[in-house]
Amino acid sequence: MKKDIQIPEVENVFLAAISEWNDDFMEKVWNVYLVNDSDFDIDSVMVVSKAFGTIDGEMKKTSLLRHAFLKVPSVSVVKVEMIEQSVVALHNEFMLTYFIGPTLYDKKFTFKANFANESPREEVPILFVDGVIVR
């Protein structure tokens, strides 16, 4: 029975963190975007995020944040959330779930702790700015 279950692979849908100026905080912050670089619209999109890790030897974790989008058109981008500067030092995990037609897709994306300083930057498709991409 297990062999009959087919788990579809997420392709051309990923998350990107981009450092941008924020007028409210008067500093650069990291914004996370959901990038749909596929040929299909994705529907009933749910993103659940949390951060966890150790800072100064003490275990820290944030509360869960949930974001829902009815539809993300093909070859488009939607802003998911801002990562506060103090949370960049933690692992930031995003669980993405969506439908293409009747098929359910899900995948976990993780920005490693201190990704802002340690991860290589590359050009984000569709936005054409440099950022940290997790696939």
Salt bridges, closest charged atoms under 4 A:
ASP4 OD1 - LYS3 NZ 3.60
ASP41 OD2 - LYS71 NZ 3.74
GLU58 OE2 - LYS60 NZ 3.72
GLU81 OE1 - HIS67 NE2 2.57
GLU93 OE2 - LYS50 NZ 3.74
GLU122 OE1 - ARG135 NH1 3.54
